[in-house]
Amino acid sequence: MMSLLILLADIAMGYLGAAVGAGLATIGAGIGIGKIGQGAMEGMARQPEAGGDIRSTMIIAAALVEGVAFFAVVVCFLIAVK
């Protein structure tokens, strides 16, 4: 009976770790995209004529950050399922 409780506790800790990892990846992506947007807005305010170039660079950078965050969340869920 005691070994079953220990096994269940280990499984629960695995799920908890995966959930915390997925949450941290999501929070990190949100902060990263916020910083990218902040930098882009400041750059466009300083040089309005470069707005198009800054906007396209911002979208590419945000997509890369989202890709890394999505990969981290998928890895966390795969760890939880295993």
PyMOL Python script that loads the backbone (N, CA, C, O; Angstrom):
from pymol import cmd

cmd.read_pdbstr("""\
ATOM      1  N   MET A   1       0.817  -1.194   0.000  1.00  0.00           N
ATOM      2  CA  MET A   1       0.000   0.000   0.000  1.00  0.00           C
ATOM      3  C   MET A   1       0.864   1.263   0.000  1.00  0.00           C
ATOM      4  O   MET A   1       0.574   2.240  -0.691  1.00  0.00           O
ATOM      5  N   MET A   2       1.931   1.212   0.795  1.00  0.00           N
ATOM      6  CA  MET A   2       2.798   2.386   0.894  1.00  0.00           C
ATOM      7  C   MET A   2       3.535   2.639  -0.418  1.00  0.00           C
ATOM      8  O   MET A   2       3.737   3.792  -0.797  1.00  0.00           O
ATOM      9  N   SER A   3       3.942   1.574  -1.120  1.00  0.00           N
ATOM     10  CA  SER A   3       4.642   1.761  -2.392  1.00  0.00           C
ATOM     11  C   SER A   3       3.706   2.343  -3.451  1.00  0.00           C
ATOM     12  O   SER A   3       4.142   3.094  -4.324  1.00  0.00           O
ATOM     13  N   LEU A   4       2.418   1.995  -3.374  1.00  0.00           N
ATOM     14  CA  LEU A   4       1.446   2.572  -4.299  1.00  0.00           C
ATOM     15  C   LEU A   4       1.297   4.073  -4.059  1.00  0.00           C
ATOM     16  O   LEU A   4       1.197   4.847  -5.011  1.00  0.00           O
ATOM     17  N   LEU A   5       1.284   4.485  -2.797  1.00  0.00           N
ATOM     18  CA  LEU A   5       1.194   5.910  -2.480  1.00  0.00           C
ATOM     19  C   LEU A   5       2.426   6.665  -2.955  1.00  0.00           C
ATOM     20  O   LEU A   5       2.324   7.793  -3.438  1.00  0.00           O
ATOM     21  N   ILE A   6       3.573   6.049  -2.819  1.00  0.00           N
ATOM     22  CA  ILE A   6       4.808   6.686  -3.278  1.00  0.00           C
ATOM     23  C   ILE A   6       4.798   6.816  -4.799  1.00  0.00           C
ATOM     24  O   ILE A   6       5.218   7.838  -5.343  1.00  0.00           O
ATOM     25  N   LEU A   7       4.317   5.775  -5.483  1.00  0.00           N
ATOM     26  CA  LEU A   7       4.223   5.821  -6.937  1.00  0.00           C
ATOM     27  C   LEU A   7       3.252   6.907  -7.385  1.00  0.00           C
ATOM     28  O   LEU A   7       3.545   7.656  -8.317  1.00  0.00           O
ATOM     29  N   LEU A   8       2.113   6.996  -6.736  1.00  0.00           N
ATOM     30  CA  LEU A   8       1.138   8.030  -7.084  1.00  0.00           C
ATOM     31  C   LEU A   8       1.682   9.427  -6.803  1.00  0.00           C
ATOM     32  O   LEU A   8       1.417  10.362  -7.558  1.00  0.00           O
ATOM     33  N   ALA A   9       2.437   9.569  -5.724  1.00  0.00           N
ATOM     34  CA  ALA A   9       3.040  10.864  -5.412  1.00  0.00           C
ATOM     35  C   ALA A   9       4.066  11.243  -6.478  1.00  0.00           C
ATOM     36  O   ALA A   9       4.162  12.412  -6.854  1.00  0.00           O
ATOM     37  N   ASP A  10       4.834  10.268  -6.968  1.00  0.00           N
ATOM     38  CA  ASP A  10       5.803  10.544  -8.024  1.00  0.00           C
ATOM     39  C   ASP A  10       5.108  10.975  -9.311  1.00  0.00           C
ATOM     40  O   ASP A  10       5.558  11.897  -9.990  1.00  0.00           O
ATOM     41  N   ILE A  11       4.021  10.308  -9.636  1.00  0.00           N
ATOM     42  CA  ILE A  11       3.268  10.672 -10.842  1.00  0.00           C
ATOM     43  C   ILE A  11       2.687  12.073 -10.696  1.00  0.00           C
ATOM     44  O   ILE A  11       2.738  12.873 -11.631  1.00  0.00           O
ATOM     45  N   ALA A  12       2.138  12.365  -9.528  1.00  0.00           N
ATOM     46  CA  ALA A  12       1.567  13.689  -9.294  1.00  0.00           C
ATOM     47  C   ALA A  12       2.631  14.773  -9.386  1.00  0.00           C
ATOM     48  O   ALA A  12       2.376  15.848  -9.930  1.00  0.00           O
ATOM     49  N   MET A  13       3.815  14.502  -8.861  1.00  0.00           N
ATOM     50  CA  MET A  13       4.903  15.488  -8.952  1.00  0.00           C
ATOM     51  C   MET A  13       5.334  15.689 -10.401  1.00  0.00           C
ATOM     52  O   MET A  13       5.712  16.794 -10.791  1.00  0.00           O
ATOM     53  N   GLY A  14       5.279  14.630 -11.194  1.00  0.00           N
ATOM     54  CA  GLY A  14       5.598  14.765 -12.617  1.00  0.00           C
ATOM     55  C   GLY A  14       4.606  15.672 -13.323  1.00  0.00           C
ATOM     56  O   GLY A  14       4.995  16.533 -14.111  1.00  0.00           O
ATOM     57  N   TYR A  15       3.316  15.479 -13.039  1.00  0.00           N
ATOM     58  CA  TYR A  15       2.292  16.343 -13.623  1.00  0.00           C
ATOM     59  C   TYR A  15       2.456  17.779 -13.151  1.00  0.00           C
ATOM     60  O   TYR A  15       2.305  18.718 -13.933  1.00  0.00           O
ATOM     61  N   LEU A  16       2.762  17.946 -11.884  1.00  0.00           N
ATOM     62  CA  LEU A  16       2.950  19.290 -11.343  1.00  0.00           C
ATOM     63  C   LEU A  16       4.150  19.970 -11.995  1.00  0.00           C
ATOM     64  O   LEU A  16       4.085  21.148 -12.344  1.00  0.00           O
ATOM     65  N   GLY A  17       5.229  19.239 -12.156  1.00  0.00           N
ATOM     66  CA  GLY A  17       6.412  19.802 -12.808  1.00  0.00           C
ATOM     67  C   GLY A  17       6.149  20.188 -14.253  1.00  0.00           C
ATOM     68  O   GLY A  17       6.610  21.230 -14.718  1.00  0.00           O
ATOM     69  N   ALA A  18       5.400  19.339 -14.966  1.00  0.00           N
ATOM     70  CA  ALA A  18       5.065  19.654 -16.356  1.00  0.00           C
ATOM     71  C   ALA A  18       4.169  20.883 -16.435  1.00  0.00           C
ATOM     72  O   ALA A  18       4.338  21.721 -17.321  1.00  0.00           O
ATOM     73  N   ALA A  19       3.217  20.996 -15.513  1.00  0.00           N
ATOM     74  CA  ALA A  19       2.324  22.157 -15.515  1.00  0.00           C
ATOM     75  C   ALA A  19       3.090  23.439 -15.190  1.00  0.00           C
ATOM     76  O   ALA A  19       2.852  24.476 -15.809  1.00  0.00           O
ATOM     77  N   VAL A  20       3.990  23.377 -14.244  1.00  0.00           N
ATOM     78  CA  VAL A  20       4.795  24.552 -13.895  1.00  0.00           C
ATOM     79  C   VAL A  20       5.694  24.935 -15.068  1.00  0.00           C
ATOM     80  O   VAL A  20       5.842  26.117 -15.379  1.00  0.00           O
ATOM     81  N   GLY A  21       6.289  23.946 -15.714  1.00  0.00           N
ATOM     82  CA  GLY A  21       7.134  24.229 -16.875  1.00  0.00           C
ATOM     83  C   GLY A  21       6.356  24.878 -18.005  1.00  0.00           C
ATOM     84  O   GLY A  21       6.831  25.833 -18.621  1.00  0.00           O
ATOM     85  N   ALA A  22       5.158  24.365 -18.283  1.00  0.00           N
ATOM     86  CA  ALA A  22       4.332  24.952 -19.340  1.00  0.00           C
ATOM     87  C   ALA A  22       3.921  26.375 -18.973  1.00  0.00           C
ATOM     88  O   ALA A  22       3.907  27.261 -19.827  1.00  0.00           O
ATOM     89  N   GLY A  23       3.589  26.591 -17.706  1.00  0.00           N
ATOM     90  CA  GLY A  23       3.218  27.932 -17.264  1.00  0.00           C
ATOM     91  C   GLY A  23       4.367  28.914 -17.374  1.00  0.00           C
ATOM     92  O   GLY A  23       4.178  30.048 -17.814  1.00  0.00           O
ATOM     93  N   LEU A  24       5.553  28.489 -16.981  1.00  0.00           N
ATOM     94  CA  LEU A  24       6.720  29.371 -17.083  1.00  0.00           C
ATOM     95  C   LEU A  24       7.061  29.684 -18.534  1.00  0.00           C
ATOM     96  O   LEU A  24       7.458  30.805 -18.851  1.00  0.00           O
ATOM     97  N   ALA A  25       6.911  28.701 -19.415  1.00  0.00           N
ATOM     98  CA  ALA A  25       7.173  28.951 -20.837  1.00  0.00           C
ATOM     99  C   ALA A  25       6.182  29.968 -21.391  1.00  0.00           C
ATOM    100  O   ALA A  25       6.555  30.835 -22.180  1.00  0.00           O
ATOM    101  N   THR A  26       4.937  29.864 -20.987  1.00  0.00           N
ATOM    102  CA  THR A  26       3.916  30.803 -21.456  1.00  0.00           C
ATOM    103  C   THR A  26       4.159  32.207 -20.917  1.00  0.00           C
ATOM    104  O   THR A  26       4.044  33.190 -21.649  1.00  0.00           O
ATOM    105  N   ILE A  27       4.493  32.294 -19.642  1.00  0.00           N
ATOM    106  CA  ILE A  27       4.784  33.606 -19.044  1.00  0.00           C
ATOM    107  C   ILE A  27       6.015  34.228 -19.698  1.00  0.00           C
ATOM    108  O   ILE A  27       6.033  35.425 -19.985  1.00  0.00           O
ATOM    109  N   GLY A  28       7.038  33.414 -19.932  1.00  0.00           N
ATOM    110  CA  GLY A  28       8.243  33.913 -20.583  1.00  0.00           C
ATOM    111  C   GLY A  28       7.979  34.428 -21.987  1.00  0.00           C
ATOM    112  O   GLY A  28       8.530  35.447 -22.403  1.00  0.00           O
ATOM    113  N   ALA A  29       7.128  33.709 -22.715  1.00  0.00           N
ATOM    114  CA  ALA A  29       6.785  34.158 -24.070  1.00  0.00           C
ATOM    115  C   ALA A  29       6.009  35.471 -24.022  1.00  0.00           C
ATOM    116  O   ALA A  29       6.231  36.356 -24.849  1.00  0.00           O
ATOM    117  N   GLY A  30       5.114  35.598 -23.070  1.00  0.00           N
ATOM    118  CA  GLY A  30       4.356  36.843 -22.939  1.00  0.00           C
ATOM    119  C   GLY A  30       5.259  38.023 -22.627  1.00  0.00           C
ATOM    120  O   GLY A  30       5.101  39.104 -23.195  1.00  0.00           O
ATOM    121  N   ILE A  31       6.196  37.816 -21.732  1.00  0.00           N
ATOM    122  CA  ILE A  31       7.141  38.885 -21.395  1.00  0.00           C
ATOM    123  C   ILE A  31       8.014  39.223 -22.594  1.00  0.00           C
ATOM    124  O   ILE A  31       8.265  40.394 -22.880  1.00  0.00           O
ATOM    125  N   GLY A  32       8.474  38.189 -23.296  1.00  0.00           N
ATOM    126  CA  GLY A  32       9.332  38.418 -24.459  1.00  0.00           C
ATOM    127  C   GLY A  32       8.625  39.184 -25.561  1.00  0.00           C
ATOM    128  O   GLY A  32       9.193  40.112 -26.138  1.00  0.00           O
ATOM    129  N   ILE A  33       7.399  38.807 -25.854  1.00  0.00           N
ATOM    130  CA  ILE A  33       6.650  39.502 -26.903  1.00  0.00           C
ATOM    131  C   ILE A  33       6.322  40.927 -26.462  1.00  0.00           C
ATOM    132  O   ILE A  33       6.298  41.842 -27.285  1.00  0.00           O
ATOM    133  N   GLY A  34       6.074  41.114 -25.182  1.00  0.00           N
ATOM    134  CA  GLY A  34       5.850  42.469 -24.669  1.00  0.00           C
ATOM    135  C   GLY A  34       7.069  43.350 -24.856  1.00  0.00           C
ATOM    136  O   GLY A  34       6.950  44.512 -25.247  1.00  0.00           O
ATOM    137  N   LYS A  35       8.240  42.798 -24.579  1.00  0.00           N
ATOM    138  CA  LYS A  35       9.480  43.564 -24.762  1.00  0.00           C
ATOM    139  C   LYS A  35       9.724  43.869 -26.242  1.00  0.00           C
ATOM    140  O   LYS A  35      10.181  44.957 -26.591  1.00  0.00           O
ATOM    141  N   ILE A  36       9.417  42.902 -27.103  1.00  0.00           N
ATOM    142  CA  ILE A  36       9.573  43.126 -28.542  1.00  0.00           C
ATOM    143  C   ILE A  36       8.644  44.250 -28.996  1.00  0.00           C
ATOM    144  O   ILE A  36       9.060  45.147 -29.730  1.00  0.00           O
ATOM    145  N   GLY A  37       7.392  44.200 -28.559  1.00  0.00           N
ATOM    146  CA  GLY A  37       6.440  45.253 -28.923  1.00  0.00           C
ATOM    147  C   GLY A  37       6.847  46.607 -28.388  1.00  0.00           C
ATOM    148  O   GLY A  37       6.712  47.618 -29.078  1.00  0.00           O
ATOM    149  N   GLN A  38       7.346  46.636 -27.162  1.00  0.00           N
ATOM    150  CA  GLN A  38       7.794  47.897 -26.573  1.00  0.00           C
ATOM    151  C   GLN A  38       8.936  48.498 -27.383  1.00  0.00           C
ATOM    152  O   GLN A  38       8.937  49.690 -27.692  1.00  0.00           O
ATOM    153  N   GLY A  39       9.908  47.654 -27.721  1.00  0.00           N
ATOM    154  CA  GLY A  39      11.034  48.148 -28.508  1.00  0.00           C
ATOM    155  C   GLY A  39      10.615  48.629 -29.887  1.00  0.00           C
ATOM    156  O   GLY A  39      11.127  49.630 -30.390  1.00  0.00           O
ATOM    157  N   ALA A  40       9.677  47.905 -30.494  1.00  0.00           N
ATOM    158  CA  ALA A  40       9.208  48.309 -31.821  1.00  0.00           C
ATOM    159  C   ALA A  40       8.456  49.629 -31.760  1.00  0.00           C
ATOM    160  O   ALA A  40       8.644  50.484 -32.626  1.00  0.00           O
ATOM    161  N   MET A  41       7.616  49.809 -30.762  1.00  0.00           N
ATOM    162  CA  MET A  41       6.868  51.063 -30.646  1.00  0.00           C
ATOM    163  C   MET A  41       7.811  52.238 -30.388  1.00  0.00           C
ATOM    164  O   MET A  41       7.625  53.319 -30.946  1.00  0.00           O
ATOM    165  N   GLU A  42       8.816  52.027 -29.548  1.00  0.00           N
ATOM    166  CA  GLU A  42       9.782  53.097 -29.295  1.00  0.00           C
ATOM    167  C   GLU A  42      10.574  53.425 -30.556  1.00  0.00           C
ATOM    168  O   GLU A  42      10.843  54.590 -30.849  1.00  0.00           O
ATOM    169  N   GLY A  43      10.945  52.378 -31.300  1.00  0.00           N
ATOM    170  CA  GLY A  43      11.673  52.616 -32.544  1.00  0.00           C
ATOM    171  C   GLY A  43      10.838  53.350 -33.572  1.00  0.00           C
ATOM    172  O   GLY A  43      11.336  54.236 -34.267  1.00  0.00           O
ATOM    173  N   MET A  44       9.557  52.980 -33.673  1.00  0.00           N
ATOM    174  CA  MET A  44       8.678  53.674 -34.630  1.00  0.00           C
ATOM    175  C   MET A  44       8.403  55.111 -34.200  1.00  0.00           C
ATOM    176  O   MET A  44       8.216  55.991 -35.040  1.00  0.00           O
ATOM    177  N   ALA A  45       8.380  55.346 -32.887  1.00  0.00           N
ATOM    178  CA  ALA A  45       8.173  56.713 -32.412  1.00  0.00           C
ATOM    179  C   ALA A  45       9.383  57.585 -32.719  1.00  0.00           C
ATOM    180  O   ALA A  45       9.243  58.778 -32.987  1.00  0.00           O
ATOM    181  N   ARG A  46      10.556  56.994 -32.679  1.00  0.00           N
ATOM    182  CA  ARG A  46      11.778  57.767 -32.958  1.00  0.00           C
ATOM    183  C   ARG A  46      11.981  57.981 -34.451  1.00  0.00           C
ATOM    184  O   ARG A  46      12.434  59.045 -34.875  1.00  0.00           O
ATOM    185  N   GLN A  47      11.647  56.969 -35.250  1.00  0.00           N
ATOM    186  CA  GLN A  47      11.816  57.055 -36.701  1.00  0.00           C
ATOM    187  C   GLN A  47      10.560  56.536 -37.390  1.00  0.00           C
ATOM    188  O   GLN A  47      10.505  55.364 -37.763  1.00  0.00           O
ATOM    189  N   PRO A  48       9.566  57.375 -37.563  1.00  0.00           N
ATOM    190  CA  PRO A  48       8.312  56.917 -38.172  1.00  0.00           C
ATOM    191  C   PRO A  48       8.477  56.391 -39.598  1.00  0.00           C
ATOM    192  O   PRO A  48       7.704  55.540 -40.039  1.00  0.00           O
ATOM    193  N   GLU A  49       9.467  56.887 -40.309  1.00  0.00           N
ATOM    194  CA  GLU A  49       9.664  56.444 -41.695  1.00  0.00           C
ATOM    195  C   GLU A  49      10.160  54.996 -41.773  1.00  0.00           C
ATOM    196  O   GLU A  49      10.050  54.369 -42.827  1.00  0.00           O
ATOM    197  N   ALA A  50      10.696  54.464 -40.692  1.00  0.00           N
ATOM    198  CA  ALA A  50      11.179  53.086 -40.670  1.00  0.00           C
ATOM    199  C   ALA A  50      10.135  52.141 -40.078  1.00  0.00           C
ATOM    200  O   ALA A  50      10.457  51.002 -39.741  1.00  0.00           O
ATOM    201  N   GLY A  51       8.901  52.593 -39.950  1.00  0.00           N
ATOM    202  CA  GLY A  51       7.848  51.806 -39.311  1.00  0.00           C
ATOM    203  C   GLY A  51       7.596  50.468 -39.976  1.00  0.00           C
ATOM    204  O   GLY A  51       7.411  49.463 -39.289  1.00  0.00           O
ATOM    205  N   GLY A  52       7.584  50.434 -41.305  1.00  0.00           N
ATOM    206  CA  GLY A  52       7.319  49.185 -42.014  1.00  0.00           C
ATOM    207  C   GLY A  52       8.386  48.130 -41.768  1.00  0.00           C
ATOM    208  O   GLY A  52       8.078  46.961 -41.536  1.00  0.00           O
ATOM    209  N   ASP A  53       9.645  48.553 -41.819  1.00  0.00           N
ATOM    210  CA  ASP A  53      10.742  47.614 -41.571  1.00  0.00           C
ATOM    211  C   ASP A  53      10.732  47.119 -40.132  1.00  0.00           C
ATOM    212  O   ASP A  53      10.934  45.934 -39.870  1.00  0.00           O
ATOM    213  N   ILE A  54      10.495  48.034 -39.209  1.00  0.00           N
ATOM    214  CA  ILE A  54      10.458  47.658 -37.793  1.00  0.00           C
ATOM    215  C   ILE A  54       9.310  46.699 -37.525  1.00  0.00           C
ATOM    216  O   ILE A  54       9.469  45.731 -36.782  1.00  0.00           O
ATOM    217  N   ARG A  55       8.154  46.962 -38.125  1.00  0.00           N
ATOM    218  CA  ARG A  55       6.981  46.114 -37.909  1.00  0.00           C
ATOM    219  C   ARG A  55       7.229  44.698 -38.428  1.00  0.00           C
ATOM    220  O   ARG A  55       6.891  43.725 -37.754  1.00  0.00           O
ATOM    221  N   SER A  56       7.812  44.575 -39.614  1.00  0.00           N
ATOM    222  CA  SER A  56       8.054  43.237 -40.158  1.00  0.00           C
ATOM    223  C   SER A  56       9.102  42.488 -39.339  1.00  0.00           C
ATOM    224  O   SER A  56       8.982  41.278 -39.143  1.00  0.00           O
ATOM    225  N   THR A  57      10.120  43.187 -38.862  1.00  0.00           N
ATOM    226  CA  THR A  57      11.119  42.554 -38.005  1.00  0.00           C
ATOM    227  C   THR A  57      10.502  42.133 -36.675  1.00  0.00           C
ATOM    228  O   THR A  57      10.840  41.080 -36.133  1.00  0.00           O
ATOM    229  N   MET A  58       9.600  42.954 -36.154  1.00  0.00           N
ATOM    230  CA  MET A  58       8.927  42.628 -34.901  1.00  0.00           C
ATOM    231  C   MET A  58       8.070  41.380 -35.057  1.00  0.00           C
ATOM    232  O   MET A  58       8.053  40.530 -34.167  1.00  0.00           O
ATOM    233  N   ILE A  59       7.366  41.258 -36.163  1.00  0.00           N
ATOM    234  CA  ILE A  59       6.510  40.095 -36.374  1.00  0.00           C
ATOM    235  C   ILE A  59       7.342  38.823 -36.476  1.00  0.00           C
ATOM    236  O   ILE A  59       6.947  37.789 -35.938  1.00  0.00           O
ATOM    237  N   ILE A  60       8.477  38.878 -37.148  1.00  0.00           N
ATOM    238  CA  ILE A  60       9.347  37.709 -37.260  1.00  0.00           C
ATOM    239  C   ILE A  60       9.894  37.321 -35.889  1.00  0.00           C
ATOM    240  O   ILE A  60       9.903  36.141 -35.537  1.00  0.00           O
ATOM    241  N   ALA A  61      10.344  38.295 -35.119  1.00  0.00           N
ATOM    242  CA  ALA A  61      10.882  38.007 -33.788  1.00  0.00           C
ATOM    243  C   ALA A  61       9.802  37.441 -32.871  1.00  0.00           C
ATOM    244  O   ALA A  61      10.063  36.508 -32.112  1.00  0.00           O
ATOM    245  N   ALA A  62       8.596  37.992 -32.935  1.00  0.00           N
ATOM    246  CA  ALA A  62       7.502  37.489 -32.106  1.00  0.00           C
ATOM    247  C   ALA A  62       7.141  36.061 -32.499  1.00  0.00           C
ATOM    248  O   ALA A  62       6.837  35.240 -31.633  1.00  0.00           O
ATOM    249  N   ALA A  63       7.170  35.756 -33.786  1.00  0.00           N
ATOM    250  CA  ALA A  63       6.880  34.395 -34.231  1.00  0.00           C
ATOM    251  C   ALA A  63       7.932  33.414 -33.721  1.00  0.00           C
ATOM    252  O   ALA A  63       7.598  32.289 -33.348  1.00  0.00           O
ATOM    253  N   LEU A  64       9.189  33.826 -33.701  1.00  0.00           N
ATOM    254  CA  LEU A  64      10.239  32.947 -33.178  1.00  0.00           C
ATOM    255  C   LEU A  64      10.063  32.710 -31.680  1.00  0.00           C
ATOM    256  O   LEU A  64      10.246  31.589 -31.205  1.00  0.00           O
ATOM    257  N   VAL A  65       9.712  33.748 -30.941  1.00  0.00           N
ATOM    258  CA  VAL A  65       9.479  33.590 -29.502  1.00  0.00           C
ATOM    259  C   VAL A  65       8.293  32.658 -29.264  1.00  0.00           C
ATOM    260  O   VAL A  65       8.351  31.789 -28.394  1.00  0.00           O
ATOM    261  N   GLU A  66       7.229  32.832 -30.026  1.00  0.00           N
ATOM    262  CA  GLU A  66       6.053  31.964 -29.886  1.00  0.00           C
ATOM    263  C   GLU A  66       6.404  30.521 -30.230  1.00  0.00           C
ATOM    264  O   GLU A  66       5.919  29.592 -29.584  1.00  0.00           O
ATOM    265  N   GLY A  67       7.245  30.330 -31.244  1.00  0.00           N
ATOM    266  CA  GLY A  67       7.656  28.979 -31.624  1.00  0.00           C
ATOM    267  C   GLY A  67       8.414  28.280 -30.512  1.00  0.00           C
ATOM    268  O   GLY A  67       8.175  27.104 -30.236  1.00  0.00           O
ATOM    269  N   VAL A  68       9.317  28.989 -29.881  1.00  0.00           N
ATOM    270  CA  VAL A  68      10.078  28.406 -28.776  1.00  0.00           C
ATOM    271  C   VAL A  68       9.157  28.095 -27.599  1.00  0.00           C
ATOM    272  O   VAL A  68       9.287  27.044 -26.970  1.00  0.00           O
ATOM    273  N   ALA A  69       8.235  28.996 -27.300  1.00  0.00           N
ATOM    274  CA  ALA A  69       7.296  28.761 -26.199  1.00  0.00           C
ATOM    275  C   ALA A  69       6.385  27.580 -26.504  1.00  0.00           C
ATOM    276  O   ALA A  69       6.114  26.764 -25.624  1.00  0.00           O
ATOM    277  N   PHE A  70       5.912  27.483 -27.738  1.00  0.00           N
ATOM    278  CA  PHE A  70       5.058  26.361 -28.122  1.00  0.00           C
ATOM    279  C   PHE A  70       5.815  25.045 -27.999  1.00  0.00           C
ATOM    280  O   PHE A  70       5.265  24.051 -27.524  1.00  0.00           O
ATOM    281  N   PHE A  71       7.079  25.038 -28.429  1.00  0.00           N
ATOM    282  CA  PHE A  71       7.907  23.839 -28.297  1.00  0.00           C
ATOM    283  C   PHE A  71       8.064  23.445 -26.830  1.00  0.00           C
ATOM    284  O   PHE A  71       7.974  22.264 -26.494  1.00  0.00           O
ATOM    285  N   ALA A  72       8.295  24.412 -25.966  1.00  0.00           N
ATOM    286  CA  ALA A  72       8.453  24.128 -24.533  1.00  0.00           C
ATOM    287  C   ALA A  72       7.173  23.564 -23.931  1.00  0.00           C
ATOM    288  O   ALA A  72       7.222  22.635 -23.125  1.00  0.00           O
ATOM    289  N   VAL A  73       6.038  24.115 -24.314  1.00  0.00           N
ATOM    290  CA  VAL A  73       4.759  23.626 -23.791  1.00  0.00           C
ATOM    291  C   VAL A  73       4.498  22.205 -24.274  1.00  0.00           C
ATOM    292  O   VAL A  73       4.031  21.365 -23.505  1.00  0.00           O
ATOM    293  N   VAL A  74       4.795  21.931 -25.538  1.00  0.00           N
ATOM    294  CA  VAL A  74       4.597  20.577 -26.063  1.00  0.00           C
ATOM    295  C   VAL A  74       5.499  19.585 -25.342  1.00  0.00           C
ATOM    296  O   VAL A  74       5.062  18.484 -25.008  1.00  0.00           O
ATOM    297  N   VAL A  75       6.743  19.956 -25.101  1.00  0.00           N
ATOM    298  CA  VAL A  75       7.653  19.068 -24.378  1.00  0.00           C
ATOM    299  C   VAL A  75       7.140  18.802 -22.969  1.00  0.00           C
ATOM    300  O   VAL A  75       7.206  17.669 -22.492  1.00  0.00           O
ATOM    301  N   CYS A  76       6.635  19.825 -22.303  1.00  0.00           N
ATOM    302  CA  CYS A  76       6.081  19.638 -20.951  1.00  0.00           C
ATOM    303  C   CYS A  76       4.891  18.697 -20.969  1.00  0.00           C
ATOM    304  O   CYS A  76       4.764  17.842 -20.093  1.00  0.00           O
ATOM    305  N   PHE A  77       4.014  18.845 -21.958  1.00  0.00           N
ATOM    306  CA  PHE A  77       2.863  17.950 -22.037  1.00  0.00           C
ATOM    307  C   PHE A  77       3.285  16.526 -22.385  1.00  0.00           C
ATOM    308  O   PHE A  77       2.683  15.571 -21.893  1.00  0.00           O
ATOM    309  N   LEU A  78       4.292  16.369 -23.212  1.00  0.00           N
ATOM    310  CA  LEU A  78       4.772  15.028 -23.533  1.00  0.00           C
ATOM    311  C   LEU A  78       5.395  14.364 -22.303  1.00  0.00           C
ATOM    312  O   LEU A  78       5.254  13.157 -22.107  1.00  0.00           O
ATOM    313  N   ILE A  79       6.069  15.141 -21.492  1.00  0.00           N
ATOM    314  CA  ILE A  79       6.625  14.597 -20.262  1.00  0.00           C
ATOM    315  C   ILE A  79       5.496  14.181 -19.316  1.00  0.00           C
ATOM    316  O   ILE A  79       5.592  13.156 -18.641  1.00  0.00           O
ATOM    317  N   ALA A  80       4.441  14.971 -19.274  1.00  0.00           N
ATOM    318  CA  ALA A  80       3.312  14.657 -18.394  1.00  0.00           C
ATOM    319  C   ALA A  80       2.601  13.397 -18.842  1.00  0.00           C
ATOM    320  O   ALA A  80       2.161  12.607 -18.007  1.00  0.00           O
ATOM    321  N   VAL A  81       2.482  13.194 -20.135  1.00  0.00           N
ATOM    322  CA  VAL A  81       1.766  12.015 -20.655  1.00  0.00           C
ATOM    323  C   VAL A  81       2.591  10.757 -20.441  1.00  0.00           C
ATOM    324  O   VAL A  81       2.034   9.691 -20.181  1.00  0.00           O
ATOM    325  N   LYS A  82       3.884  10.866 -20.544  1.00  0.00           N
ATOM    326  CA  LYS A  82       4.760   9.701 -20.389  1.00  0.00           C
ATOM    327  C   LYS A  82       4.793   9.304 -18.960  1.00  0.00           C
ATOM    328  O   LYS A  82       5.473   8.342 -18.602  1.00  0.00           O
TER     329      LYS A  82
END
""", "prot")
cmd.dss("prot")
cmd.show_as("cartoon", "prot")
cmd.util.cbc("prot")
cmd.orient("prot")
